[in-house]
């Protein structure tokens, strides 16, 4: 929400100097590690896939680092503090989604691709059109996800560093962006992965300490904590513990909730920056171990956020959270301050910043790899390019994407983060997942099916969002304030009733993939299909780790 | 379509040859018979939970002890089932997929076409 972020610093909690020092230490430490990691960044496989030499556990921690963005740490804790049980539903969708990746996608993808999602999708279909479609949808998903992270950075700045005013926040966004570009340029995938690992460890330890602290206050009695949260939330009361506080109001809002649940559970296995992480391990067994580690870390972390969210409701109280700049997003930092004063707030703030930085770096390397490898290397140069040439293009692209992210972040500062992240998930679930599953499991699947499914899923998701209440025409019944992106309440062009397009665009993309396939006369490339199927299951001919 | 050709036909590429071999069919069947029903299972359980949360708030709000209600237990149940499926699958795949996959991989890579 825009308004509170532009007010002068409204809280007097915390010490910005402490926050900045702790954050600075994190940046220095990670930069040193990135520099060390980058000594072996010679080939394309080094730059794009970290030499494929990370172990399953290392990559699993890095995946958790990539996945636990500021939206899931600050966003979910805040959503639980204010909306109670409905906030918890988000984390369940985000977690269960990993089973799709574990069972159906991770290993097969690792065995068949080299660097990008497009490698797998275009494996046995017509190279150029399918690769182009996959690259466009990769760049689209990365862009929305990037924008969400950068928009969140502005809000965090207001809360954590005491930087009020648009200009000051814009400078901080630019600094965050510049650090991130440096990580990617210098460290490539290897450096980025180490940043993710360090960040994930700090985040889980930080959240773990706070969780134990909160539980200790209620003598490790969860029921007691829930009771205190209810007592301290007079407006919501008992409803805080039940589903429906946020989504239960009307038939439409319930449908919206189901649409969201669908996008969440099917989105993860289509997120390009998650898929690309599977290429950083030497083989499919390690890819499996990665996902297993990631599921444990992510699951335990979400259990922490359940305690932190209700803890924030019980200890900080919903009124104080709503009054803070950043509103719901400030629940976890405010709780840290109540528990451990300036120091704990400083640590948690630094971790939250590190989170944004690391996720943005991961997205940037994914987007630049897709552009350099798919669009430039394979489509424009038709594969007639050296690995070095491609990596050079990837580095330029990373700078361009970094600058776009900074500018986008400055403009999107104060926009609704959850909306942008949910959009990225809905687009990934609609545009990417159907084609991934079809090309791995359906022999007859062909080029037209892939193109219809990718473009149809991508287009319908974006169009439905553009004409949804998220963009225009959503008004808070009580206050009369706009809840949409376009805050002018006189502008209203929405006709799609739901916030999340998933319930329409995901089935549509599956149907289009099927329809395109059966109406096309393109014969199945039996040899290519045999190669893909045998490789995907046995790992024969899969890219090996780089030996240094 | 030439799927009727048997494995061992000299005109076939190595990958086609392997694809048509009984060993590979067996591996593929084993893999699919595990992951497809498991996927169906967790998706049904997840959507059952989502639908209950949306349309059966009364049932979900039922207190089972202190402030712990059915919704919380079901929610935590999603975590438990996710962890359990992860462990079961990893153990299963390590034992039932990897050895055969590894053997076939060596066969293919050992004698390029």
Interface residues (C-beta under 8 A of the other chain):
Chain A: X85 X88 X89 X92 X93 X95 X96 X98 X99 X100 X102 X103 X104 X107 X221 X222 X223 X224 X226 X227 X230 X238 X241 X242 X243 X244 X247 X248 X254 X257 X258 X261 X265 X284 X285 X288 X289 X291 X292 X295 X296 X299 X302 X303 X524 X526 X527 X530 X531 X533 X534 X535 X537 X538 X539 X540 X541
Chain B: X1 X2 X3 X13 X15 X16 X18 X19 X24 X27 X28 X31 X35 X38 X39 X42 X43 X46 X47 X49 X50 X51 X53 X54 X55 X57 X60 X61 X65 X66 X67 X68 X69 X71 X72 X75 X78 X79 X82 X83 X85 X86 X87 X89 X90 X93 X94 X97 X98 X101 X102 X104 X105 X108 X109
